[in-house]
Amino acid sequence: MRHDGGSHKAISMISKRRIQYYYDGHPTEEELRGYSKLQADMVMYLITLLGWMFRAERWHIALKLNIYTTADPYEVPTIPDIAVYKGVVLDERQEYYLESWRVDPPLSPPPAIVFEVVSGISWISDLEEKPEVYARMGVNEYVYFDPRPSRPQRSPGLRVWRTVEGSAVELPADESGRVWSEELQSWLVPEGRWLRLYERNEQMRLTGEEAERAAKEAMRAARVRVPAPRRKPGVGPGSLPSVEG
């Protein structure tokens, strides 16, 4: 496992940890609720997008990973839909055997940013309890997104908190509803059922597939715009100059 840019080699916390957490083998109440299609589509889109954004760094991006903060084997884990562990790079073997994550800095840090894409009644705890839970854990930013077209009045489409001196402080949205994420260096923009990420220059961040498709479309457009070479008058097929003599 590499941490903080890969300059420091560390013993894997996966093999070092001996605690057998009960909920690594048993579902929590939250897990039993399952995913709605809206939630699943949004989560998979974000996982794909973040993976492409951080493809060079290869930081670990976890989907529904149990997170513990104590050595109590019966601790009920916190399970964000998505967690981005900046500076943590796992090899294939470590990723395969990773069942959960115990926050134990510096070798096993908290995620830098987490996402909760809400569904059903989970929005209540995600909105009212999770901001402080993640702040105490040491998470820098917490993103709450509700993709449902019809949602409770108390559940806005997007809310974002940043941890300041151990407490969750909500980040204000601008006049168009966007919120700036320091961790992602991106605008978080709710667009209907989708949460989009934009760069400072308002260019939408793309997944790898979207970027490839955009590049192909740009190449096709460029070929259309290139004019055909002009022939000189009297020169060309069927108009060869005559040769006297």
C-alpha positions in Angstrom: 0.0 0.0 0.0 1.3 3.4 -1.0 0.3 6.5 0.9 0.9 10.2 0.2 2.1 10.1 -3.3 3.8 6.7 -3.1 7.1 7.8 -1.6 6.5 5.8 1.6 6.3 2.1 1.5 4.1 0.7 4.3 3.1 -2.8 5.6 -0.5 -3.4 4.3 -3.0 -2.6 7.0 -5.1 -5.4 5.5 -2.6 -8.1 6.6 -1.6 -6.2 9.7 -5.1 -5.9 11.1 -6.2 -9.0 13.2 -9.7 -7.7 14.2 -12.5 -9.8 12.9 -15.4 -7.3 12.6 -18.8 -8.9 13.0 -20.4 -6.7 10.2 -17.8 -7.7 7.7 -19.7 -11.0 7.5 -23.2 -9.8 8.3 -25.3 -7.1 6.6 -26.1 -3.9 8.5 -29.7 -2.5 8.5 -28.5 0.1 5.9 -27.2 -2.7 3.5 -30.5 -4.6 3.7 -32.3 -1.7 2.1 -30.6 -2.2 -1.2 -30.3 0.3 -4.1 -32.9 1.9 -6.2 -32.2 2.2 -10.0 -31.8 6.0 -9.7 -29.3 5.5 -6.9 -27.4 2.7 -8.6 -27.1 4.6 -11.9 -25.8 7.7 -10.1 -23.3 5.9 -7.9 -21.8 3.9 -10.9 -21.5 7.1 -12.9 -19.6 8.8 -10.2 -17.3 5.8 -9.6 -16.5 5.7 -13.3 -16.0 9.5 -13.5 -13.7 9.7 -10.4 -11.7 6.7 -11.6 -11.0 8.5 -14.8 -10.2 11.8 -13.0 -7.6 10.1 -10.8 -6.3 7.5 -13.3 -2.8 8.9 -13.0 -2.7 9.0 -9.2 -4.5 5.6 -9.0 -6.0 6.6 -5.6 -8.3 4.0 -4.0 -12.0 4.7 -4.7 -14.2 2.5 -2.7 -17.8 1.5 -3.3 -19.9 0.7 -0.2 -16.9 -0.2 2.0 -17.4 -0.7 5.7 -15.4 2.0 7.7 -14.5 1.5 11.3 -13.0 3.9 13.8 -12.4 1.6 16.8 -11.1 -1.9 17.6 -14.5 -3.0 18.9 -15.4 -6.1 16.8 -19.1 -5.3 17.1 -18.8 -1.7 16.0 -21.5 -0.8 13.5 -19.6 0.5 10.5 -20.3 3.7 8.5 -20.8 2.8 4.8 -20.6 5.7 2.4 -21.8 5.0 -1.1 -18.4 6.3 -2.4 -15.2 7.1 -0.6 -12.1 8.6 -2.2 -8.8 7.8 -0.3 -6.4 10.4 -1.5 -2.8 9.2 -1.4 -3.7 5.6 -0.9 -2.8 3.2 -3.7 -3.6 -0.5 -3.3 -2.2 -3.3 -5.5 -4.6 -5.9 -7.1 -4.1 -8.4 -4.2 -4.9 -5.8 -1.5 -8.0 -4.6 -3.4 -9.2 -8.2 -3.8 -8.9 -9.0 -0.1 -10.1 -5.6 1.2 -13.2 -6.3 3.3 -13.3 -3.1 5.3 -11.3 -0.1 6.4 -10.3 0.9 9.9 -9.4 4.6 10.2 -6.0 4.5 12.0 -3.7 7.3 10.7 -1.2 7.8 9.4 -1.0 4.4 7.5 -4.8 4.0 7.3 -6.2 7.5 6.9 -9.9 8.5 6.5 -11.2 9.1 3.1 -10.7 12.7 1.8 -14.2 12.9 0.4 -17.3 10.8 0.6 -20.6 10.7 -1.3 -24.0 9.6 -0.2 -26.6 9.2 -3.0 -29.8 8.9 -1.1 -32.7 6.5 -1.6 -35.8 5.7 0.4 -35.6 6.7 4.1 -31.8 6.8 4.2 -31.9 10.5 3.5 -32.9 11.3 7.1 -29.7 9.9 8.6 -27.6 11.0 5.7 -28.8 14.6 6.1 -29.1 14.8 9.9 -26.4 12.5 11.3 -23.8 11.8 8.7 -22.2 15.3 8.5 -20.9 15.1 12.0 -20.1 11.4 11.8 -17.8 12.1 8.8 -16.4 15.2 10.5 -15.4 13.2 13.6 -13.9 10.5 11.4 -11.7 13.1 9.8 -13.2 13.2 6.3 -12.5 16.5 4.6 -15.7 16.8 2.5 -19.1 15.1 2.6 -21.4 15.3 -0.5 -25.1 14.6 -0.1 -27.1 14.1 -3.3 -30.7 13.2 -3.8 -31.5 12.2 -7.4 -35.2 11.6 -6.9 -37.5 13.8 -9.1 -40.1 13.8 -6.2 -38.3 14.2 -2.9 -39.3 15.5 0.6 -39.1 19.3 0.9 -36.4 18.9 3.6 -34.2 16.9 1.2 -32.6 19.3 -1.3 -30.9 17.9 -4.4 -27.4 18.8 -3.2 -25.7 19.7 0.0 -22.0 19.7 0.8 -20.1 19.9 4.2 -16.4 20.5 4.9 -14.7 19.6 8.1 -13.3 22.7 9.9 -11.6 22.2 13.3 -13.4 18.8 13.8 -16.9 20.1 12.9 -19.0 19.9 9.8 -19.5 23.3 8.2 -22.0 23.4 5.3 -20.6 25.0 2.1 -22.9 27.6 0.5 -24.2 27.1 -3.1 -23.9 29.9 -5.5 -26.9 31.6 -7.2 -27.1 28.8 -9.8 -27.0 26.0 -7.1 -23.4 24.9 -7.6 -21.0 24.1 -4.8 -17.2 24.2 -5.2 -15.3 21.2 -4.0 -11.8 21.8 -2.9 -11.0 18.1 -2.7 -12.1 17.5 -6.4 -11.2 21.0 -7.6 -14.5 21.0 -9.3 -17.9 22.6 -9.3 -20.6 20.1 -8.1 -23.7 20.8 -10.2 -27.1 19.1 -9.8 -28.7 18.5 -13.2 -31.9 16.7 -12.7 -31.2 13.1 -11.7 -27.5 13.6 -12.3 -24.7 15.2 -10.3 -22.1 16.6 -12.7 -18.6 17.9 -12.1 -17.2 20.9 -13.9 -13.8 22.5 -14.0 -13.2 26.1 -13.1 -13.5 27.0 -16.7 -17.0 25.5 -16.7 -15.9 22.5 -18.9 -17.8 19.4 -17.8 -15.6 16.6 -16.5 -16.0 13.5 -18.6 -15.7 9.8 -18.0 -13.1 7.9 -20.1 -15.8 6.7 -22.4 -17.3 10.2 -22.8 -13.8 11.6 -23.4 -13.1 9.1 -26.1 -16.4 9.7 -27.8 -15.9 13.5 -27.7 -12.4 13.1 -29.2 -13.8 11.0 -32.1 -16.6 13.5 -32.7 -14.1 16.4 -32.7 -12.0 14.5 -35.3 -15.0 13.9 -37.5 -16.0 17.6 -37.3 -12.4 18.6 -38.1 -12.4 16.4 -41.3 -15.7 18.0 -42.4 -14.3 21.5 -42.0 -11.1 20.8 -44.0 -11.8 22.0 -47.6 -10.9 19.8 -50.5 -7.7 20.9 -52.3 -8.4 23.3 -55.2 -7.1 22.3 -58.7 -5.5 24.8 -61.0 -7.6 25.7 -64.0 -7.2 23.3 -66.9 -5.3 20.7 -64.8 -7.0 17.5 -63.6 -8.6 14.3 -64.8 -9.7 14.7 -68.4 -7.9 18.0 -68.9 -4.3 17.0 -69.4 -2.3 19.6 -71.4 -1.6 18.7 -75.0 1.9 17.8 -76.2 2.8 19.2 -79.6 5.1 17.6 -82.1 
